[in-house]
Amino acid sequence: MAGGAAARPFSEPDDRNLDRHGHYRSRDGSDVHRPARSLNGRKPAGASAKCRDGTWSFSHTHRGTCSRHGGVAQWEG
């Protein structure tokens, strides 16, 4: 994992369980769901990290994950 940018397997989250919707284009060109809170308070499918502000990230790489959400509080396996 050079520079913290190792790709990881991912799955698209179920939007019905998230408080916000939308995607962004990552540096590697992939389409990624924007960080969001789960409506039931549990980890949503496809989440790669929990941000310090309580949102869940669906980032495909470590680099820049939760950068606008206070940083990473916990990485998910």
DSSP file (Angstrom, degrees, kcal/mol; ACC not computed):
  #  RESIDUE AA STRUCTURE BP1 BP2  ACC     N-H-->O    O-->H-N    N-H-->O    O-->H-N    TCO  KAPPA ALPHA  PHI   PSI    X-CA   Y-CA   Z-CA
    1    1 A M    >         0   0    0      0, 0.0     3,-0.9     0, 0.0     2,-0.5   0.000 360.0 360.0 360.0  89.9    0.0    0.0    0.0
    2    2 A A  G >   -     0   0    0      1,-0.2     3,-1.3     2,-0.1     0, 0.0  -0.637 360.0  -9.7 -78.7 121.8    2.1    2.9   -1.2
    3    3 A G  G 3  S-     0   0    0     -2,-0.5    -1,-0.2     1,-0.2     0, 0.0   0.691 118.7 -72.5  65.8  19.0    1.1    6.2    0.2
    4    4 A G  G <  S+     0   0    0     -3,-0.9    59,-1.1     1,-0.1    58,-0.6   0.745 105.8 119.1  72.5  21.6   -2.1    4.8    1.8
    5    5 A A    <   +     0   0    0     -3,-1.3     2,-0.2    57,-0.2    -1,-0.1   0.041  29.0 142.8-111.6  27.7   -3.8    4.5   -1.6
    6    6 A A        -     0   0    0      1,-0.1    56,-0.4    -5,-0.1     2,-0.1  -0.483  49.3-125.0 -70.6 133.6   -4.4    0.7   -1.8
    7    7 A A        -     0   0    0     -2,-0.2    54,-0.2    54,-0.1    -1,-0.1  -0.426  26.0-162.1 -74.1 153.2   -7.7   -0.2   -3.4
    8    8 A R        -     0   0    0     52,-1.3     2,-0.0    -2,-0.1    40,-0.0  -0.944  29.4 -93.2-132.4 154.6  -10.1   -2.4   -1.5
    9    9 A P        -     0   0    0      0, 0.0     2,-0.3     0, 0.0     0, 0.0  -0.394  52.9-176.7 -62.8 146.4  -13.1   -4.5   -2.6
   10   10 A F        -     0   0    0     -2,-0.0     2,-0.3    -3,-0.0    37,-0.1  -0.973  22.3-157.0-145.5 159.3  -16.3   -2.5   -2.3
   11   11 A S        -     0   0    0     -2,-0.3     0, 0.0    35,-0.2     0, 0.0  -0.971  34.6-102.6-133.5 152.0  -20.0   -2.7   -2.7
   12   12 A E        -     0   0    0     -2,-0.3    35,-0.1     1,-0.1    34,-0.1  -0.539  40.8-121.6 -73.3 132.5  -22.5    0.0   -3.3
   13   13 A P        -     0   0    0      0, 0.0     2,-0.9     0, 0.0    33,-0.1  -0.301  25.1-103.8 -71.6 160.3  -24.5    1.0   -0.1
   14   14 A D    >   -     0   0    0     31,-0.2     3,-2.0     1,-0.2     4,-0.1  -0.774  27.5-155.5 -84.1 107.1  -28.3    0.8    0.1
   15   15 A D  G >  S+     0   0    0     -2,-0.9     3,-1.8     1,-0.3    -1,-0.2   0.742  85.9  73.3 -57.5 -25.5  -29.4    4.4   -0.2
   16   16 A R  G 3  S+     0   0    0      1,-0.3    -1,-0.3    -3,-0.1    -2,-0.0   0.737  98.4  47.5 -64.1 -20.3  -32.7    3.7    1.6
   17   17 A N  G <  S+     0   0    0     -3,-2.0    22,-2.6    22,-0.1    23,-0.4   0.240  99.7  86.6-102.9  12.2  -30.7    3.4    4.9
   18   18 A L  B <   -A   38   0A   0     -3,-1.8    20,-0.2    20,-0.3     3,-0.0  -0.871  68.6-141.0-118.7 148.5  -28.7    6.7    4.4
   19   19 A D  S    S+     0   0    0     18,-2.4     2,-0.3    -2,-0.3    19,-0.1   0.622  88.2  29.7 -81.2 -12.8  -29.5   10.3    5.3
   20   20 A R        -     0   0    0     17,-0.3     2,-0.3    14,-0.1    -1,-0.1  -0.986  67.0-157.0-145.5 157.3  -27.9   11.7    2.2
   21   21 A H        +     0   0    0     -2,-0.3     2,-0.2    12,-0.1    -2,-0.0  -0.788  36.5  88.4-128.6 167.8  -27.4   10.6   -1.3
   22   22 A G        -     0   0    0     -2,-0.3    12,-2.6    12,-0.1     2,-0.3  -0.430  48.1-121.9 123.0 162.4  -25.0   11.4   -4.1
   23   23 A H  E     -B   33   0B   0     10,-0.3     2,-0.3    -2,-0.2    10,-0.2  -0.867  10.5-154.8-133.7 163.9  -21.7   10.4   -5.5
   24   24 A Y  E     -B   32   0B   0      8,-2.6     8,-2.9    -2,-0.3     2,-0.6  -0.946  27.2-111.0-135.7 160.7  -18.3   11.9   -6.3
   25   25 A R  E     -B   31   0B   0     -2,-0.3     6,-0.2     6,-0.2     5,-0.1  -0.836  35.9-144.3 -93.4 120.3  -15.5   11.0   -8.7
   26   26 A S    >   -     0   0    0      4,-2.9     3,-2.0    -2,-0.6    -1,-0.0  -0.244  28.5 -99.4 -78.6 170.6  -12.4    9.8   -6.8
   27   27 A R  T 3  S+     0   0    0      1,-0.3    -1,-0.1     2,-0.1    -2,-0.0   0.799 124.7  55.6 -61.0 -29.2   -8.9   10.5   -7.9
   28   28 A D  T 3  S-     0   0    0      2,-0.1    -1,-0.3     1,-0.0    -2,-0.0   0.436 122.1-107.4 -85.3   3.0   -8.6    7.0   -9.4
   29   29 A G  S <  S+     0   0    0     -3,-2.0     2,-0.2     1,-0.3    -2,-0.1   0.427  74.3 134.8  91.4  -0.5  -11.7    7.8  -11.5
   30   30 A S        -     0   0    0     -5,-0.1    -4,-2.9     1,-0.1     2,-0.6  -0.492  59.6-116.6 -83.8 155.8  -14.2    5.6   -9.6
   31   31 A D  E     -B   25   0B   0     -6,-0.2     2,-0.4    -2,-0.2    -6,-0.2  -0.805  38.9-173.6 -89.8 120.9  -17.7    6.7   -8.7
   32   32 A V  E     -B   24   0B   0     -8,-2.9    -8,-2.6    -2,-0.6     2,-0.1  -0.950  26.5-115.7-125.4 136.5  -18.0    6.7   -4.9
   33   33 A H  E     -B   23   0B   0     -2,-0.4    25,-0.6    25,-0.3   -10,-0.3  -0.444  40.2-111.2 -64.9 138.1  -21.0    7.3   -2.6
   34   34 A R        -     0   0    0    -12,-2.6   -14,-0.1     1,-0.1    22,-0.1  -0.349  43.5 -84.5 -67.4 151.6  -20.6   10.5   -0.5
   35   35 A P        +     0   0    0      0, 0.0     2,-0.3     0, 0.0    22,-0.2  -0.282  62.3 166.4 -55.6 142.7  -20.2   10.1    3.3
   36   36 A A  B     -C   56   0C   0     20,-1.8    20,-3.5    -3,-0.1     2,-0.3  -0.967  36.7-109.8-153.6 163.1  -23.5    9.7    5.1
   37   37 A R        -     0   0    0     -2,-0.3   -18,-2.4    18,-0.2     2,-0.3  -0.774  35.1-119.4 -95.6 145.8  -25.1    8.7    8.3
   38   38 A S  B >   -A   18   0A   0     -2,-0.3     3,-0.6   -20,-0.2   -20,-0.3  -0.655  12.4-138.1 -83.7 143.7  -27.2    5.5    8.6
   39   39 A L  T 3  S+     0   0    0    -22,-2.6    -1,-0.1    -2,-0.3   -21,-0.1   0.780 103.9  45.7 -71.8 -27.1  -30.8    6.0    9.5
   40   40 A N  T 3  S-     0   0    0    -23,-0.4    -1,-0.2     2,-0.2     3,-0.1   0.440 111.4-117.5 -96.9   0.7  -30.8    3.0   11.9
   41   41 A G  S <  S+     0   0    0     -3,-0.6     2,-0.2     1,-0.3    -2,-0.1   0.388  77.4 113.8  83.0  -4.4  -27.4    3.9   13.5
   42   42 A R  S    S-     0   0    0      1,-0.1    -1,-0.3    -5,-0.0    -2,-0.2  -0.555  81.3 -82.0 -97.5 164.3  -25.7    0.8   12.3
   43   43 A K        -     0   0    0     -2,-0.2     2,-0.1    -3,-0.1    -1,-0.1  -0.470  50.0-131.9 -62.9 124.0  -22.8    0.4    9.9
   44   44 A P    >   -     0   0    0      0, 0.0     3,-1.8     0, 0.0    -1,-0.1  -0.477  30.0 -91.0 -76.9 151.3  -24.2    0.5    6.4
   45   45 A A  T 3  S+     0   0    0      1,-0.2   -31,-0.2    -2,-0.1     3,-0.1  -0.332 113.3  24.9 -56.5 138.3  -23.2   -2.2    3.8
   46   46 A G  T 3  S+     0   0    0      1,-0.3    -1,-0.2   -33,-0.1     2,-0.2   0.367  83.2 145.4  87.9  -5.1  -20.2   -1.1    1.8
   47   47 A A    <   -     0   0    0     -3,-1.8    -1,-0.3     1,-0.1    11,-0.3  -0.471  26.8-175.6 -69.4 134.4  -18.8    1.3    4.5
   48   48 A S        +     0   0    0      9,-3.0    28,-2.7     1,-0.3     2,-0.3   0.659  65.6   1.9-101.9 -21.7  -15.0    1.4    4.6
   49   49 A A  E     -DE  57  75C   0      8,-1.3     8,-3.1    26,-0.3     2,-0.5  -0.990  60.9-124.3-160.5 154.8  -14.6    3.8    7.6
   50   50 A K  E     -DE  56  74C   0     24,-2.9    23,-2.8    -2,-0.3    24,-1.7  -0.937  33.1-139.9-103.3 128.1  -16.4    5.7   10.2
   51   51 A C  E >   - E   0  72C   0      4,-3.2     3,-1.9    -2,-0.5    21,-0.2  -0.448  21.6-111.5 -84.3 159.6  -15.5    9.4   10.2
   52   52 A R  T 3  S+     0   0    0     19,-2.4    18,-0.2    17,-0.3    20,-0.1   0.720 116.3  60.1 -64.5 -21.8  -15.0   11.4   13.4
   53   53 A D  T 3  S-     0   0    0     16,-1.4    -1,-0.3    18,-0.3    17,-0.1   0.396 123.0-102.4 -87.8   5.4  -18.2   13.4   12.7
   54   54 A G  S <  S+     0   0    0     -3,-1.9     2,-0.1     1,-0.3    -2,-0.1   0.371  82.1 125.2  94.3  -5.4  -20.3   10.2   12.8
   55   55 A T        -     0   0    0     14,-0.2    -4,-3.2   -18,-0.1     2,-0.4  -0.474  58.3-124.2 -82.6 160.6  -20.7    9.8    9.0
   56   56 A W  E     -CD  36  50C   0    -20,-3.5   -20,-1.8    -6,-0.2     2,-0.3  -0.888  19.7-144.2-104.3 135.3  -19.7    6.6    7.2
   57   57 A S  E     - D   0  49C   0     -8,-3.1    -9,-3.0    -2,-0.4    -8,-1.3  -0.760  14.2-168.6 -98.9 146.5  -17.3    6.7    4.3
   58   58 A F        +     0   0    0    -25,-0.6   -25,-0.3    -2,-0.3    -1,-0.1   0.013  35.1 152.9-117.2  22.9  -17.6    4.5    1.3
   59   59 A S        -     0   0    0      1,-0.1    -2,-0.1   -27,-0.1     5,-0.0  -0.174  42.4-147.8 -57.4 144.9  -14.1    5.4    0.0
   60   60 A H  S    S+     0   0    0      3,-0.1   -52,-1.3   -30,-0.1     2,-0.3   0.586  82.1  34.2 -91.1 -12.8  -12.3    2.8   -2.2
   61   61 A T  S    S-     0   0    0    -54,-0.2   -56,-0.2     2,-0.2   -54,-0.1  -0.888  78.4-122.3-134.5 165.9   -8.8    3.9   -0.9
   62   62 A H  S >  S+     0   0    0    -58,-0.6     3,-1.9   -56,-0.4   -57,-0.2   0.833  81.0 101.6 -76.9 -32.6   -7.4    5.2    2.3
   63   63 A R  T 3  S-     0   0    0    -59,-1.1    -2,-0.2     1,-0.3    -3,-0.1  -0.332  99.6  -3.3 -61.8 121.5   -6.0    8.4    0.9
   64   64 A G  T >  S+     0   0    0      1,-0.3     3,-2.0    -2,-0.2    -1,-0.3   0.423  87.4 158.0  81.4  -0.8   -8.3   11.3    1.6
   65   65 A T  T <  S-     0   0    0     -3,-1.9    -1,-0.3     1,-0.3     7,-0.2  -0.367  74.5  -3.6 -61.3 130.2  -10.9    9.3    3.4
   66   66 A C  T > >S+     0   0    0      5,-0.1     5,-2.6     1,-0.1     3,-2.0   0.658  87.1 144.9  63.4  19.5  -13.0   11.4    5.8
   67   67 A S  T < 5S+     0   0    0     -3,-2.0     3,-0.3     1,-0.3    -2,-0.1   0.793  76.5  36.8 -61.7 -28.0  -10.9   14.5    5.0
   68   68 A R  T 3 5S+     0   0    0     -4,-0.3    -1,-0.3     1,-0.2    -2,-0.1   0.180 112.4  62.4-105.6  16.4  -13.8   16.8    5.2
   69   69 A H  T < 5S-     0   0    0     -3,-2.0   -16,-1.4    -4,-0.1   -17,-0.3  -0.014 124.8 -84.0-131.5  28.4  -15.4   14.9    8.1
   70   70 A G  T   5S-     0   0    0     -3,-0.3    -3,-0.2   -18,-0.2    -2,-0.1   0.523  77.8 -78.6  85.9   6.6  -12.8   15.3   10.8
   71   71 A G  S   <S-     0   0    0     -5,-2.6   -19,-2.4    -7,-0.1     2,-0.4  -0.247  72.2 -41.7  90.9 176.5  -10.6   12.4    9.7
   72   72 A V  E     -E   51   0C   0    -21,-0.2   -21,-0.2    -7,-0.2     3,-0.1  -0.677  41.8-179.9 -85.3 127.3  -11.1    8.6   10.2
   73   73 A A  E    S+     0   0C   0    -23,-2.8     2,-0.3    -2,-0.4   -22,-0.2   0.799  75.9   0.3 -88.4 -36.6  -12.3    7.5   13.6
   74   74 A Q  E     -E   50   0C   0    -24,-1.7   -24,-2.9     2,-0.0    -1,-0.3  -0.947  64.7-136.3-158.0 130.1  -12.2    3.8   12.7
   75   75 A W  E     -E   49   0C   0     -2,-0.3     2,-0.3   -26,-0.2   -26,-0.3  -0.663  23.5-139.1 -83.4 142.9  -11.4    1.7    9.7
   76   76 A E              0   0    0    -28,-2.7    -2,-0.0    -2,-0.3    -1,-0.0  -0.810 360.0 360.0-103.4 146.1  -13.7   -1.1    8.8
   77   77 A G              0   0    0     -2,-0.3    -1,-0.1   -28,-0.0   -29,-0.1   0.427 360.0 360.0 -92.7 360.0  -12.5   -4.5    7.6
